[in-house]
């Protein structure tokens, strides 16, 4: 699926990479995901927006219910899903 928002997905991919490299915080990642979701407004890309909103919610849950030392490891599954979504919509 080609998206109407390739620059949004590029920016989100960069945020995921920065997070994996520990150069972006969990709050920064969540902000990037939320920003991307709020920029995807086309009706035909509702599935993409919904997925990003759900991912941001999952990151919230991890951040506030997981021991601090385990947050990064637990959040990588969500990051993997975000990256898979980015690849699928390019």
The 8 nearest C-alpha neighbors of each residue, nearest first, counted from 0:
[[1, 88, 89, 87, 2, 86, 44, 3],
 [0, 2, 89, 88, 3, 87, 5, 4],
 [3, 1, 4, 88, 89, 5, 0, 44],
 [2, 4, 5, 1, 41, 44, 39, 6],
 [3, 5, 2, 7, 6, 8, 39, 38],
 [6, 4, 8, 7, 2, 9, 3, 89],
 [7, 5, 9, 8, 4, 10, 11, 3],
 [8, 6, 10, 4, 5, 9, 35, 11],
 [7, 9, 11, 5, 10, 6, 85, 12],
 [10, 8, 6, 12, 11, 7, 5, 13],
 [9, 11, 13, 7, 8, 12, 6, 14],
 [10, 12, 8, 14, 13, 9, 31, 7],
 [11, 13, 9, 15, 14, 10, 8, 16],
 [14, 12, 16, 10, 11, 15, 17, 9],
 [13, 15, 11, 17, 12, 16, 18, 28],
 [16, 14, 18, 12, 13, 17, 19, 11],
 [15, 17, 13, 19, 18, 14, 20, 12],
 [18, 16, 20, 14, 22, 23, 15, 19],
 [17, 19, 23, 21, 15, 20, 16, 22],
 [20, 18, 16, 21, 17, 15, 22, 75],
 [21, 19, 17, 18, 22, 16, 23, 15],
 [20, 22, 18, 19, 23, 17, 24, 16],
 [21, 23, 17, 20, 18, 24, 19, 16],
 [24, 22, 18, 17, 21, 27, 28, 25],
 [25, 23, 27, 26, 28, 18, 22, 21],
 [24, 26, 28, 27, 29, 23, 18, 62],
 [27, 25, 29, 24, 28, 30, 23, 31],
 [28, 26, 24, 30, 25, 29, 23, 31],
 [29, 27, 25, 31, 30, 26, 14, 24],
 [28, 30, 26, 32, 31, 27, 55, 33],
 [29, 31, 27, 33, 28, 32, 34, 26],
 [32, 30, 28, 34, 29, 33, 35, 11],
 [31, 33, 29, 35, 34, 30, 55, 51],
 [32, 34, 36, 30, 35, 31, 29, 37],
 [35, 33, 31, 37, 36, 32, 30, 38],
 [34, 36, 32, 38, 33, 37, 7, 31],
 [37, 35, 48, 33, 39, 34, 51, 38],
 [36, 38, 34, 35, 39, 33, 40, 48],
 [39, 37, 35, 36, 40, 34, 7, 4],
 [40, 38, 36, 37, 48, 41, 35, 44],
 [39, 41, 38, 42, 37, 44, 45, 48],
 [42, 40, 44, 43, 39, 45, 3, 38],
 [41, 43, 45, 44, 40, 39, 46, 48],
 [42, 44, 41, 45, 46, 40, 47, 2],
 [45, 43, 42, 47, 46, 41, 48, 39],
 [44, 46, 48, 42, 47, 43, 49, 41],
 [47, 45, 49, 44, 48, 50, 43, 51],
 [46, 48, 50, 44, 45, 49, 51, 84],
 [47, 49, 36, 45, 51, 50, 46, 39],
 [50, 48, 46, 52, 47, 51, 45, 53],
 [49, 51, 53, 47, 48, 52, 46, 54],
 [52, 50, 54, 48, 53, 36, 49, 32],
 [53, 51, 49, 55, 54, 50, 36, 48],
 [52, 54, 56, 50, 51, 55, 49, 57],
 [53, 55, 51, 57, 56, 52, 50, 58],
 [56, 54, 58, 52, 57, 53, 29, 32],
 [57, 55, 59, 53, 54, 58, 52, 60],
 [58, 56, 54, 60, 59, 55, 53, 61],
 [57, 59, 61, 55, 56, 60, 62, 54],
 [60, 58, 56, 62, 57, 61, 63, 55],
 [59, 61, 57, 63, 58, 62, 64, 56],
 [62, 60, 58, 64, 65, 59, 63, 57],
 [63, 61, 59, 60, 64, 65, 58, 70],
 [62, 64, 60, 61, 65, 59, 66, 58],
 [65, 63, 61, 60, 62, 66, 59, 70],
 [66, 64, 61, 70, 62, 63, 67, 69],
 [65, 67, 69, 68, 70, 64, 62, 63],
 [66, 68, 70, 69, 65, 62, 71, 63],
 [67, 69, 66, 70, 71, 65, 72, 73],
 [70, 68, 66, 67, 72, 71, 73, 65],
 [71, 69, 73, 67, 72, 65, 68, 74],
 [70, 72, 74, 73, 69, 75, 68, 25],
 [71, 73, 74, 75, 69, 70, 76, 68],
 [74, 72, 70, 71, 75, 69, 76, 61],
 [73, 75, 71, 77, 76, 72, 70, 78],
 [74, 76, 78, 77, 72, 73, 79, 71],
 [77, 75, 79, 78, 74, 80, 73, 72],
 [76, 78, 80, 79, 75, 74, 81, 54],
 [77, 79, 75, 81, 76, 80, 82, 74],
 [78, 80, 76, 82, 77, 81, 75, 83],
 [81, 79, 83, 77, 78, 82, 84, 76],
 [82, 80, 78, 84, 83, 79, 77, 85],
 [81, 83, 85, 79, 84, 80, 78, 86],
 [84, 82, 80, 86, 85, 81, 87, 79],
 [83, 85, 87, 81, 82, 86, 80, 88],
 [84, 86, 82, 88, 83, 87, 8, 81],
 [87, 85, 83, 84, 89, 88, 82, 81],
 [86, 88, 84, 85, 89, 83, 0, 1],
 [87, 89, 0, 85, 1, 86, 2, 84],
 [88, 1, 86, 87, 2, 0, 85, 5]]
